[in-house]
Amino acid sequence: MSSLTNDQLRANLHRELVESGKRDQLLELLRARLFESGWRDDLKKHTKDTIYARDTPVSVDELIKEVSPHARATIPDKIKAELLTQISAFVEETL
């Protein structure tokens, strides 16, 4: 059995993802799927609604804090499953 800790294993897998180019492929897949699903347009509308609903100006950092939970919660399960499958396959190939 290996003496690698979870943090070391995670760091090694991340390095392999980056070096192999798989990380960029997964990011591009995610962008494409989110665009195709309409998620991006929905998030844009939600963000505008959030800004216009406020009485005072909002900083970018405040807006990100406010909108991020909604953004994460509305990613379609189908997209999450597809990415998880791709990542799992990469991990199996790498280990």
C-alpha positions as CSV (number, residue, x, y, z in Angstrom):
1,M,0.0,0.0,0.0
2,S,1.2,3.5,-0.8
3,S,2.2,5.9,1.9
4,L,0.8,8.9,-0.1
5,T,-1.6,11.1,1.9
6,N,-4.9,12.3,0.4
7,D,-3.3,15.7,-0.2
8,Q,-0.3,14.3,-2.0
9,L,-2.5,12.0,-4.1
10,R,-4.8,15.0,-5.0
11,A,-1.8,17.1,-5.9
12,N,-0.3,14.3,-8.0
13,L,-3.6,13.9,-9.9
14,H,-3.9,17.6,-10.4
15,R,-0.4,17.7,-11.8
16,E,-1.2,14.9,-14.2
17,L,-4.5,16.6,-15.3
18,V,-2.6,19.8,-16.1
19,E,0.5,18.1,-17.7
20,S,-1.6,15.8,-19.9
21,G,-3.9,18.6,-21.1
22,K,-6.9,16.8,-19.7
23,R,-7.8,19.7,-17.4
24,D,-8.1,22.1,-20.3
25,Q,-10.2,19.5,-22.2
26,L,-12.5,19.1,-19.2
27,L,-12.9,22.9,-18.7
28,E,-13.8,23.3,-22.4
29,L,-16.3,20.4,-22.1
30,L,-17.8,22.1,-19.1
31,R,-18.0,25.5,-20.8
32,A,-19.7,23.9,-23.9
33,R,-22.2,21.9,-21.9
34,L,-23.2,24.9,-19.7
35,F,-23.6,27.1,-22.8
36,E,-25.7,24.4,-24.6
37,S,-27.9,23.9,-21.5
38,G,-28.8,27.6,-21.3
39,W,-27.2,27.7,-17.8
40,R,-25.0,30.6,-18.8
41,D,-27.9,32.7,-20.0
42,D,-29.9,31.9,-16.8
43,L,-27.0,32.9,-14.6
44,K,-26.6,36.1,-16.5
45,K,-30.3,36.9,-16.0
46,H,-30.1,36.0,-12.3
47,T,-27.0,38.2,-11.9
48,K,-28.6,41.2,-13.5
49,D,-31.7,40.7,-11.4
50,T,-29.6,40.5,-8.3
51,I,-27.8,43.8,-9.2
52,Y,-31.1,45.6,-10.0
53,A,-32.8,44.4,-6.9
54,R,-30.2,46.2,-4.7
55,D,-30.6,49.8,-3.5
56,T,-26.9,50.3,-3.3
57,P,-24.1,49.6,-5.7
58,V,-22.5,46.2,-5.3
59,S,-18.8,45.3,-5.7
60,V,-17.7,42.5,-7.9
61,D,-16.6,40.5,-4.8
62,E,-20.0,40.9,-3.1
63,L,-21.8,40.0,-6.3
64,I,-19.7,36.8,-6.7
65,K,-20.4,35.8,-3.0
66,E,-24.1,36.4,-3.6
67,V,-24.5,34.7,-6.9
68,S,-22.1,31.7,-6.5
69,P,-24.4,29.5,-4.5
70,H,-27.1,29.9,-7.0
71,A,-24.7,29.2,-9.9
72,R,-23.4,26.0,-8.3
73,A,-26.9,24.8,-7.4
74,T,-28.3,25.2,-10.9
75,I,-25.6,23.3,-12.8
76,P,-27.6,20.5,-14.4
77,D,-27.1,17.0,-12.9
78,K,-26.5,15.6,-16.3
79,I,-23.5,17.8,-16.8
80,K,-22.1,17.0,-13.3
81,A,-22.5,13.3,-14.1
82,E,-20.7,13.6,-17.4
83,L,-17.8,15.4,-15.9
84,L,-17.6,13.0,-13.0
85,T,-17.5,10.1,-15.5
86,Q,-14.6,11.8,-17.4
87,I,-12.7,12.5,-14.3
88,S,-13.2,9.0,-12.9
89,A,-11.9,7.5,-16.2
90,F,-8.8,9.7,-16.0
91,V,-8.1,8.6,-12.5
92,E,-8.5,5.0,-13.4
93,E,-6.1,5.4,-16.3
94,T,-3.6,7.3,-14.2
95,L,-3.5,5.0,-11.2
